[in-house]
Amino acid sequence: MKEILNRLIAHETLSTKEAKQIIVNISNDMYNPSQIACFLSVYMMRSITIEELQGFRDALLELCIPIDLSDYNAIDIVGTGGDGKNTFNISTLSSFITAGAGVNVSKHGNYGVSSTSGSSNVMEYLGVKFSNDEDFLKRCLDQAGICILHAPLFHPAMKNVAPIRKELGVKTFFNMLGPMVNPSFPKHQLLGVYNLEILRLYSFLYQKTDTNYNIVFALDGYDEISLTGKAKLISNQSETLFSPSDLGLKSIAPSEIFGGETIDDAANLFVNIIKGKGTEAQNNVVCTNAGLAIATREQITHKEGFELAKESLLSGKAKQSLDKLIELSK
């Protein structure tokens, strides 16, 4: 690692093969925590290259505990996090709304590192059980239309990195990797990223896969469609600039999607919104994102997906999906 660090400090970059090997070495306990922290820090100060990101991703996918959910044709709805905006759990709520609309979801998630509450924090708080048992996950999909893939259970390679990320408390390149390493290898994905550069990196890497995808970046820095302004969307077929007016919606203020200061706050917001008691702004944001997920998998328009999402939320189907998942967890 000393040689690698010296090279990186001298502004050199890694090949895909080298980047992959470093993650493998981390998983094999070959580096101490200080070396790992230093390695992570390099990428807080300079951009990651396509080759490096691809190598890190390839290693994690090769080392993960894979789960075969191919029969369910599921979509994953996941953001990188790390946007520093501290919104409520938009992608997780969108996942349940999508499931309530009859589109299966294999939701990859983790505890929050740089935010108050990640997807897994809220799910755990509400009583959802984390498991990597294939039968249990398939039962969740059969009955609730959604399963939760808690990243640490599928990525043992990251056991040496998790405590360091927690102690650092800031975004690292693992934020970039999270959405790309779903252990069920879903054929459909709605991905949110926190800057334009990562949008381009994702776009380049996903072009080389057979995934049906939409990658989202809100131009004012959110890793989802925030409705606070315009958002860039890149899919297999096109690159577009989304505006709230495209769905007949008004722009909203950042304060309207704030997630609170604690996990308690985040969970209470989550329950209130999924019960259909959210504000107009909260409902529109989650339905806009869920609508794009539904549209991505069903190959329909975003407007049509939005209407299906609204019906799922306001009819109580999204909440039924959550209730069933909690029940199955007991």
C-alpha positions in Angstrom: 0.0 0.0 0.0 2.9 2.4 0.7 3.9 2.3 -3.0 0.3 2.9 -4.1 -0.1 5.8 -1.7 3.1 7.4 -2.9 1.9 7.1 -6.5 -1.5 8.6 -5.7 0.1 11.4 -3.7 2.2 12.1 -6.8 -1.0 12.5 -8.8 -0.8 9.2 -10.6 -3.9 7.1 -11.3 -4.6 3.4 -11.1 -5.5 1.0 -13.8 -8.7 -1.0 -13.6 -6.8 -4.1 -12.6 -4.9 -2.2 -9.9 -8.0 -0.6 -8.5 -9.7 -4.0 -8.4 -6.8 -5.7 -6.6 -6.7 -3.0 -3.9 -10.3 -3.7 -2.9 -9.6 -7.4 -2.9 -6.6 -6.7 -0.7 -8.7 -4.6 1.7 -11.1 -7.5 2.0 -8.2 -9.9 2.8 -7.0 -7.7 5.7 -3.8 -6.7 4.0 -3.9 -3.0 5.0 -4.2 -1.3 8.4 -7.0 1.2 9.1 -4.7 4.2 8.7 -3.6 3.1 5.3 -7.3 2.5 4.3 -8.3 6.0 5.6 -5.4 7.6 3.7 -6.4 5.8 0.5 -10.0 7.0 0.9 -8.8 10.5 1.5 -7.0 10.7 -1.8 -10.3 10.5 -3.6 -11.9 13.3 -1.4 -9.3 15.6 -2.9 -9.2 14.5 -6.5 -11.6 13.1 -9.1 -11.9 9.3 -9.5 -11.2 8.1 -13.1 -13.4 5.7 -15.1 -10.8 3.0 -14.8 -10.5 3.3 -11.1 -14.3 3.3 -10.5 -14.7 0.3 -12.8 -12.0 -1.6 -10.9 -13.6 -0.8 -7.5 -17.0 -1.8 -8.8 -15.8 -5.1 -10.5 -14.1 -6.1 -7.2 -17.2 -5.5 -5.1 -19.4 -7.4 -7.5 -17.0 -10.3 -7.7 -16.6 -10.5 -3.9 -20.3 -10.0 -3.0 -22.7 -12.7 -1.9 -25.0 -12.9 -5.0 -28.7 -13.4 -4.7 -30.8 -14.7 -7.7 -34.0 -12.7 -7.9 -34.1 -12.7 -11.7 -37.6 -14.2 -11.8 -39.0 -11.0 -10.4 -37.7 -8.6 -13.0 -37.2 -6.1 -10.2 -35.9 -2.5 -10.3 -33.6 -0.9 -7.7 -34.2 2.7 -6.8 -31.1 4.1 -5.1 -29.0 7.2 -4.7 -25.4 7.7 -3.9 -26.1 9.9 -0.9 -23.4 12.3 -0.1 -25.3 15.3 -1.5 -25.2 17.0 1.9 -28.8 18.0 1.5 -30.3 15.9 4.4 -33.6 15.3 2.7 -36.1 12.7 4.0 -35.7 9.2 2.6 -37.0 9.9 -0.9 -35.6 6.9 -2.7 -36.8 4.5 0.0 -40.4 5.9 0.0 -40.3 5.9 -3.8 -39.4 2.2 -3.6 -42.6 1.3 -1.6 -44.7 3.5 -3.9 -43.3 1.6 -6.9 -43.9 -1.8 -5.2 -47.5 -0.6 -4.4 -48.0 0.1 -8.1 -47.2 -3.6 -8.9 -43.6 -3.1 -9.9 -41.2 -5.4 -8.0 -38.3 -3.7 -6.2 -35.0 -5.1 -4.9 -33.8 -2.2 -2.8 -30.1 -2.0 -2.0 -29.3 0.2 0.9 -27.1 1.0 3.9 -26.9 3.0 7.0 -26.3 6.8 6.5 -22.7 7.8 6.6 -22.8 11.5 5.7 -26.5 12.0 6.3 -28.7 11.8 9.4 -30.6 8.7 8.2 -29.8 6.3 5.5 -32.3 3.8 4.0 -31.3 1.1 6.4 -31.6 3.3 9.5 -35.3 4.0 8.8 -36.1 0.4 7.8 -34.5 -0.9 11.0 -36.3 1.7 13.1 -39.6 0.6 11.6 -39.0 -3.1 12.3 -37.9 -4.4 8.9 -35.6 -7.4 9.2 -32.3 -7.5 7.3 -31.5 -10.9 5.8 -29.5 -12.4 3.0 -31.6 -15.6 3.0 -32.9 -16.1 -0.5 -36.1 -17.8 0.5 -37.0 -14.9 2.9 -36.2 -12.3 0.2 -38.3 -14.1 -2.4 -41.2 -14.3 0.2 -40.9 -10.5 0.6 -41.1 -10.0 -3.1 -44.0 -12.4 -3.5 -46.1 -10.8 -0.7 -44.9 -7.2 -0.4 -43.5 -6.6 -3.9 -40.2 -5.4 -2.4 -37.2 -6.8 -0.6 -34.5 -4.9 1.3 -30.9 -5.8 0.5 -28.9 -4.4 3.4 -25.4 -3.9 1.9 -23.2 -5.2 4.8 -24.9 -8.6 4.6 -23.9 -9.0 1.0 -20.6 -7.3 0.9 -18.3 -8.9 3.5 -15.4 -7.3 1.7 -16.4 -4.0 3.2 -16.2 -5.1 6.9 -12.8 -3.4 7.1 -14.0 -0.1 5.5 -17.4 0.4 7.3 -16.0 1.5 10.7 -13.5 3.9 9.0 -16.3 5.4 6.8 -18.4 5.9 10.0 -15.6 7.5 11.9 -14.8 9.8 8.9 -18.4 10.8 8.6 -18.0 12.3 5.1 -18.7 11.0 1.7 -16.1 8.7 0.1 -15.9 6.9 -3.3 -18.0 4.1 -1.6 -21.0 6.5 -1.9 -20.4 6.3 -5.7 -20.1 2.5 -5.6 -23.2 1.7 -3.5 -25.8 2.0 -6.3 -23.7 0.0 -8.7 -23.2 -3.1 -6.6 -26.6 -4.5 -5.9 -26.0 -8.2 -5.2 -29.2 -9.2 -7.1 -27.8 -7.7 -10.3 -31.1 -6.1 -11.3 -31.8 -5.5 -14.9 -33.6 -2.2 -14.2 -32.2 0.7 -12.1 -33.1 4.2 -11.2 -29.9 5.8 -9.9 -29.3 9.1 -8.3 -25.9 10.8 -8.2 -24.7 14.0 -6.4 -22.7 15.7 -9.1 -22.5 16.1 -12.8 -19.1 14.4 -13.0 -20.4 11.2 -11.4 -23.4 11.4 -13.8 -21.0 11.2 -16.7 -19.0 8.4 -15.1 -22.1 6.3 -14.4 -23.4 7.0 -17.9 -20.2 5.7 -19.4 -20.1 2.6 -17.3 -23.8 1.8 -17.7 -23.6 2.1 -21.4 -21.4 -1.0 -21.3 -24.0 -3.1 -19.4 -27.3 -4.7 -20.4 -29.1 -2.8 -17.6 -32.2 -0.7 -18.4 -31.5 2.4 -16.5 -32.2 6.1 -15.7 -29.5 8.2 -14.0 -30.7 11.3 -12.2 -28.9 14.4 -11.0 -30.7 17.6 -9.8 -28.8 20.6 -11.1 -28.8 22.2 -7.7 -27.0 19.2 -6.2 -29.5 16.6 -5.1 -29.1 12.9 -5.9 -32.7 12.5 -6.9 -35.4 14.6 -8.7 -35.9 17.2 -6.0 -38.4 19.5 -7.7 -36.4 22.4 -6.4 -35.3 23.0 -10.0 -34.3 21.2 -13.1 -32.7 17.7 -13.2 -30.5 16.0 -15.8 -31.7 12.5 -16.7 -29.6 10.0 -18.7 -31.1 6.7 -19.8 -30.2 4.0 -22.4 -32.1 5.9 -25.0 -31.7 9.6 -24.2 -30.3 12.5 -22.3 -32.9 15.0 -21.2 -33.4 18.0 -18.9 -36.4 17.5 -16.6 -38.4 20.4 -15.3 -41.2 20.1 -12.7 -43.5 21.7 -15.3 -43.1 18.6 -17.4 -45.4 16.9 -15.0 -47.6 20.0 -14.4 -45.9 20.6 -11.1 -44.5 23.8 -9.4 -41.0 24.1 -8.2 -40.6 23.8 -4.4 -38.3 25.2 -1.7 -35.4 23.0 -0.3 -37.0 23.4 3.2 -40.0 21.4 2.0 -38.0 18.2 1.6 -35.8 18.5 4.7 -35.4 15.2 6.5 -35.1 16.4 10.1 -32.2 16.2 12.6 -32.5 12.7 13.9 -33.5 9.1 12.8 -36.7 9.6 14.9 -37.5 12.7 12.7 -36.8 10.7 9.5 -38.9 7.7 10.5 -41.8 9.9 11.6 -41.7 11.8 8.3 -41.5 8.5 6.4 -44.6 7.0 8.2 -46.5 10.2 7.7 -45.8 10.4 4.0 -46.5 6.7 3.3 -49.8 7.1 5.1 -50.7 9.7 2.5 -50.5 12.5 5.0 -47.5 14.2 3.5 -47.6 17.8 2.2 -48.3 18.4 -1.5 -44.5 19.0 -2.0 -43.5 15.8 -0.2 -46.0 13.7 -2.1 -45.1 15.2 -5.4 -41.3 14.5 -4.9 -41.8 10.9 -4.0 -44.3 10.3 -6.7 -42.1 12.0 -9.3 -39.2 9.7 -8.4 -41.4 6.6 -8.1 -43.0 7.5 -11.4 -39.7 7.6 -13.2 -38.9 4.1 -11.7 -42.2 2.7 -12.9 -41.7 4.3 -16.3 -38.2 2.9 -16.5 -39.2 -0.7 -16.0 -42.6 -0.5 -17.7 -41.3 1.5 -20.7 -44.1 4.1 -20.4 -43.9 7.9 -20.1 -42.8 9.6 -17.0 -46.3 11.3 -16.8 -48.0 7.9 -16.9 -45.6 6.5 -14.2 -46.3 9.6 -12.1 -50.1 9.0 -12.2 -49.6 5.3 -11.2 -47.3 6.4 -8.4 -49.9 8.9 -7.1 -52.5 6.2 -7.1 -50.3 3.8 -5.2 -49.5 6.3 -2.5 -53.0 7.9 -2.1 -54.9 4.5 -2.3 -52.8 3.1 0.5 -51.1 0.4 -1.6 -47.7 1.7 -0.8 -48.4 1.5 2.9 -49.8 -2.0 2.5 -46.4 -3.0 1.0 -44.5 -1.6 4.0 -46.9 -3.2 6.5 -46.5 -6.6 4.8 -42.7 -6.3 4.9 -42.8 -5.4 8.6 -45.2 -8.3 9.2 -42.9 -10.8 7.4 -40.0 -9.5 9.5 -41.6 -10.7 12.8 
